[in-house]
């Protein structure tokens, strides 16, 4: 932690007793009538639950299918009740990750105060409807975490955690890539949208996935791919054929939460039927991070990027084009002179992934769904250069929470099963799904089996097994280096053997050799790393610094 950040946090600490924090911790939405809501969950078996007309079913691909209807409180209570085990799984995964990152109990207490202060005014920006829905869900959270924050407040905080992950971009929590194609670019001329959601908060966090089908009492029916406790939307489509995906932009580290971006995209899904309506919804909301919202309309057969930030707003589409590419930098005129955006283009891996995605979309002149899935699974670099597995310059970084493909005109969607976007792409037809629920509960999977695409053959290879081993060993080595622990001899060579094209394997091997004062070996590893595709400009600067530092020791 930098000295400046410590000073800022200490300064904030003096304000924690303010009435703003106390008031936010006591705030609750209007929950009139909640006592009358049915809470009788029926467990038919370990994979199928119902609550009134609402249901939760786990399909053969391990994906949970959730159906909800009613007003905000009814949806929230049904959601929390049906998915309580999945919520508990996510809370434990999230809080365990927090304990791993902040092992000191006193520091976690300090962090709790920071979080309370940071989120003190969030409730002023979140629509009452979504506060009520979150409250309903929160009734089924784990009581053991109430000392961190009461259930409802904690669930509200979790919806802002995604934004914080985006703001702390240097932690590499995100690196999403998406595309839309239509006209001459697709096999049938109709809109086709694909995206990877590369939000990583640990393996456990991404292990349980929910495809939620929502029939609200107001607005449009819609689906979204989500996880336990999350009512915001990161990827989704509504019955009007409007799809929404979000990609992070470079943000300042914010000091006050406003409207979480996932709730803005959720509002678009629920209440917009056209791109113009989506733009108007995004315009009226105050966000606290920078984000590109790709909105695609099957009926309009086009897509745009709504680029939002705390102090700016832009809309981007390419005139006379039948494609749109998005990574993690802004493209509209509103951000052309934005220094932070320019720095992202220059120093991060966003522009590289953009160029690779553009290359892939333009390679296949008549894209279809299998072609879109192949793009999302691509692990090579520009001009097919080798990147190594797990390089964040790749479209497929082998850490995605999910991949997803939309055919908005036909109201069809394909969602990836585990692992990453390499499992089967499970197909759903929104028109058929909602039709099935019109007459009551559905006791079987909603999957369109004939249109589901198989898992990637890569999962059966030795290279994949090596990568999975590499990931675990890499994490272990980083912790050992940070804690100045003794590392087993030969670990560096093992890392390299498991992922021989990845620059960071050589870099870590070099750092281990350097710490062991084997400077000749360290220099050799660092110079080998220099011959590989290094992920970002700061990474390259760090590598060059270690080369200079090692040479001085020789």
SULLIN-V394005 format. One record per residue. N is the residue number from 1. RES is the residue in one letter. PHI is phi in whole degrees, 0 to 359 (* if undefined). Layout:
BEGIN
N_RES_PHI, N_RES_PHI
END
This chain:
BEGIN
1_X_*, 2_X_289, 3_X_299, 4_X_298, 5_X_296, 6_X_300, 7_X_297, 8_X_299, 9_X_295, 10_X_295, 11_X_298, 12_X_294, 13_X_302, 14_X_294, 15_X_260, 16_X_295, 17_X_275, 18_X_295, 19_X_295, 20_X_299, 21_X_291, 22_X_300, 23_X_295, 24_X_294, 25_X_291, 26_X_264, 27_X_295, 28_X_217, 29_X_285, 30_X_289, 31_X_243, 32_X_305, 33_X_92, 34_X_294, 35_X_294, 36_X_275, 37_X_283, 38_X_297, 39_X_236, 40_X_275, 41_X_286, 42_X_252, 43_X_266, 44_X_278, 45_X_195, 46_X_293, 47_X_239, 48_X_211, 49_X_227, 50_X_226, 51_X_212, 52_X_61, 53_X_272, 54_X_270, 55_X_206, 56_X_221, 57_X_223, 58_X_263, 59_X_276, 60_X_292, 61_X_264, 62_X_87, 63_X_272, 64_X_275, 65_X_253, 66_X_248, 67_X_241, 68_X_227, 69_X_214, 70_X_110, 71_X_279, 72_X_301, 73_X_294, 74_X_298, 75_X_297, 76_X_297, 77_X_297, 78_X_296, 79_X_300, 80_X_299, 81_X_293, 82_X_292, 83_X_257, 84_X_305, 85_X_294, 86_X_289, 87_X_297, 88_X_299, 89_X_302, 90_X_291, 91_X_297, 92_X_297, 93_X_299, 94_X_291, 95_X_287, 96_X_295, 97_X_297, 98_X_297, 99_X_295, 100_X_295, 101_X_283, 102_X_232, 103_X_292, 104_X_283, 105_X_296, 106_X_292, 107_X_292, 108_X_294, 109_X_297, 110_X_296, 111_X_298, 112_X_303, 113_X_291, 114_X_297, 115_X_299, 116_X_299, 117_X_291, 118_X_300, 119_X_266, 120_X_300, 121_X_243, 122_X_303, 123_X_299, 124_X_288, 125_X_254, 126_X_283, 127_X_304, 128_X_306, 129_X_303, 130_X_282, 131_X_297, 132_X_296, 133_X_296, 134_X_296, 135_X_299, 136_X_300, 137_X_298, 138_X_295, 139_X_297, 140_X_245, 141_X_285, 142_X_280, 143_X_297, 144_X_294, 145_X_260, 146_X_294, 147_X_287, 148_X_284, 149_X_191, 150_X_305, 151_X_314, 152_X_297, 153_X_297, 154_X_297, 155_X_295, 156_X_296, 157_X_300, 158_X_301, 159_X_288, 160_X_268, 161_X_296, 162_X_300, 163_X_295, 164_X_295, 165_X_301, 166_X_289, 167_X_296, 168_X_274, 169_X_301, 170_X_294, 171_X_281, 172_X_60, 173_X_282, 174_X_219, 175_X_187, 176_X_291, 177_X_225, 178_X_214, 179_X_210, 180_X_226, 181_X_219, 182_X_200, 183_X_59, 184_X_292, 185_X_274, 186_X_242, 187_X_298, 188_X_252, 189_X_84, 190_X_270, 191_X_298, 192_X_224, 193_X_235, 194_X_222, 195_X_205, 196_X_252, 197_X_258, 198_X_266, 199_X_262, 200_X_241, 201_X_228, 202_X_106, 203_X_299, 204_X_295, 205_X_300, 206_X_267, 207_X_281, 208_X_247, 209_X_234, 210_X_233, 211_X_262, 212_X_258, 213_X_247, 214_X_247, 215_X_241, 216_X_283, 217_X_286, 218_X_222, 219_X_90, 220_X_261, 221_X_291, 222_X_202, 223_X_237, 224_X_208, 225_X_260, 226_X_211, 227_X_212, 228_X_303, 229_X_89, 230_X_262, 231_X_257, 232_X_286, 233_X_244, 234_X_254, 235_X_212, 236_X_190, 237_X_211, 238_X_254, 239_X_294, 240_X_274, 241_X_79, 242_X_259, 243_X_251, 244_X_224, 245_X_224, 246_X_236, 247_X_230, 248_X_292, 249_X_246, 250_X_288, 251_X_237, 252_X_293, 253_X_289, 254_X_285, 255_X_241, 256_X_204, 257_X_283, 258_X_235, 259_X_272, 260_X_303, 261_X_298, 262_X_292, 263_X_280, 264_X_293, 265_X_293, 266_X_296, 267_X_297, 268_X_298, 269_X_301, 270_X_282, 271_X_238, 272_X_257, 273_X_244, 274_X_225, 275_X_296, 276_X_300, 277_X_295, 278_X_296, 279_X_298, 280_X_296, 281_X_295, 282_X_297, 283_X_295, 284_X_275, 285_X_263, 286_X_259, 287_X_260, 288_X_237, 289_X_223, 290_X_266, 291_X_207, 292_X_261, 293_X_252, 294_X_276, 295_X_245, 296_X_235, 297_X_240, 298_X_294, 299_X_288, 300_X_271, 301_X_55, 302_X_200, 303_X_217, 304_X_224, 305_X_251, 306_X_264, 307_X_255, 308_X_246, 309_X_205, 310_X_302, 311_X_233, 312_X_207, 313_X_205, 314_X_213, 315_X_235, 316_X_233, 317_X_211, 318_X_264, 319_X_299, 320_X_56, 321_X_236, 322_X_238, 323_X_207, 324_X_213, 325_X_243, 326_X_219, 327_X_234, 328_X_232, 329_X_229, 330_X_274, 331_X_234, 332_X_284, 333_X_302, 334_X_299, 335_X_245, 336_X_298, 337_X_256, 338_X_284, 339_X_294, 340_X_294, 341_X_294, 342_X_297, 343_X_294, 344_X_299, 345_X_298, 346_X_284, 347_X_254, 348_X_266, 349_X_265, 350_X_296, 351_X_295, 352_X_297, 353_X_295, 354_X_302, 355_X_296, 356_X_294, 357_X_298, 358_X_299, 359_X_300, 360_X_293, 361_X_296, 362_X_279, 363_X_293, 364_X_262, 365_X_289, 366_X_230, 367_X_294, 368_X_230, 369_X_298, 370_X_302, 371_X_294, 372_X_295, 373_X_296, 374_X_299, 375_X_297, 376_X_295, 377_X_266, 378_X_293, 379_X_246, 380_X_265, 381_X_261, 382_X_305, 383_X_58, 384_X_66, 385_X_291, 386_X_285, 387_X_249, 388_X_82, 389_X_275, 390_X_91, 391_X_286, 392_X_286, 393_X_282, 394_X_278, 395_X_299, 396_X_256, 397_X_270, 398_X_56, 399_X_212, 400_X_300, 401_X_295, 402_X_195, 403_X_248, 404_X_207, 405_X_231, 406_X_242, 407_X_244, 408_X_299, 409_X_298, 410_X_269, 411_X_60, 412_X_244, 413_X_216, 414_X_237, 415_X_242, 416_X_279, 417_X_271, 418_X_297, 419_X_267, 420_X_52, 421_X_255, 422_X_258, 423_X_286, 424_X_303, 425_X_264, 426_X_275, 427_X_265, 428_X_222, 429_X_249, 430_X_301, 431_X_298, 432_X_289, 433_X_301, 434_X_291, 435_X_296, 436_X_296, 437_X_272, 438_X_296, 439_X_255, 440_X_118, 441_X_295, 442_X_246, 443_X_258, 444_X_217, 445_X_296, 446_X_263, 447_X_297, 448_X_272, 449_X_300, 450_X_295, 451_X_259, 452_X_291, 453_X_260, 454_X_288, 455_X_295, 456_X_292, 457_X_299, 458_X_302, 459_X_295, 460_X_265, 461_X_267, 462_X_293, 463_X_299, 464_X_293, 465_X_298, 466_X_298, 467_X_296, 468_X_299, 469_X_294, 470_X_301, 471_X_303, 472_X_295, 473_X_293, 474_X_300, 475_X_299, 476_X_297, 477_X_296, 478_X_298, 479_X_294, 480_X_295, 481_X_295, 482_X_296, 483_X_269, 484_X_56, 485_X_270, 486_X_288, 487_X_247, 488_X_302, 489_X_297, 490_X_90, 491_X_296, 492_X_299, 493_X_295, 494_X_295, 495_X_304, 496_X_296, 497_X_297, 498_X_283, 499_X_212, 500_X_292, 501_X_262, 502_X_266, 503_X_302, 504_X_290, 505_X_299, 506_X_289, 507_X_297, 508_X_293, 509_X_299, 510_X_295, 511_X_294, 512_X_296, 513_X_297, 514_X_296, 515_X_295, 516_X_272, 517_X_63, 518_X_266, 519_X_288, 520_X_297, 521_X_294, 522_X_299, 523_X_298, 524_X_298, 525_X_296, 526_X_297, 527_X_289, 528_X_294, 529_X_301, 530_X_294, 531_X_276, 532_X_266, 533_X_276, 534_X_279, 535_X_294, 536_X_227, 537_X_298, 538_X_301, 539_X_298, 540_X_295, 541_X_296, 542_X_295, 543_X_297, 544_X_296, 545_X_296, 546_X_292, 547_X_296, 548_X_297, 549_X_297, 550_X_290, 551_X_299, 552_X_291, 553_X_275, 554_X_272
END
